[in-house]
């Protein structure tokens, strides 16, 4: 199954792409394009596509936040498995940007604690989150967890 983030309905708008550039510029993680090679794609039409570095063994599944172009397989671009590789902090920071700007849902196999590096990166690169935003994001991310696990 793998460590996965789910983001149905979120898109790479001009504002989200601007935030993504700031996020990438403020991380120490090597961010590459699809399949862990080349440069990340940040385009309103094509969307955002990035991965960790394949050469460094830090790539896993390509993160794709869709743009205005309708994908051939829409459901394929509503989740990303990162296996908690270093680029996960970039993925979670960009998902935070998209969720805050578009008021969209996020889900994750991880706990809100697993998003700490992404929150810190978002706040360093873009702006501090309000307490209300943090609470809403935590409730979204934790919503997938079965109740007995959420209480642990």
C-alpha positions, 0 to 999 in steps of 0.5 A: 500500500505505501505511505500515501497522500490523497488530494482530490479536487486540488489543482495547480493554479497560478497562486499555487504554482507561485507558492510551489516555486517559493517552497522549492527555493526554500528547501534543502531537498534535491527536487527533480522532475518526473521519475526523479530526473531533470527539472520539476514541471510548474505550469498552469496547463500541465500542473506541478510534477516533481519527485526526489532525486533518482540518482541519490535514491530519494525518488519514489512516485512522481507527485502530480498536481493537475493543471487546467489540462484535463488528464487522460486518467483523472483519478491517477492524479489525486494521490501520491505515494512518497514512502516518506522520502525526503521530497515528502516535505516538499509535497506536503508543503505544496499540498498545504498551499493548494488546500489553503488557497482552494479550501480543498480536502487532504487525506494522508496515511500519515499522522499530522505529526508526519507533516511537520517538516512540510508545515515548517517549510510552507511557513518559512517559504510562503507565510505562517499558517493561522491557528484555524488553518492548522486545525482544519488541515490537521482534521483533514489529514487525520480524517482517514485514520480509524478512530481507535488509531487516532486515539493512540 
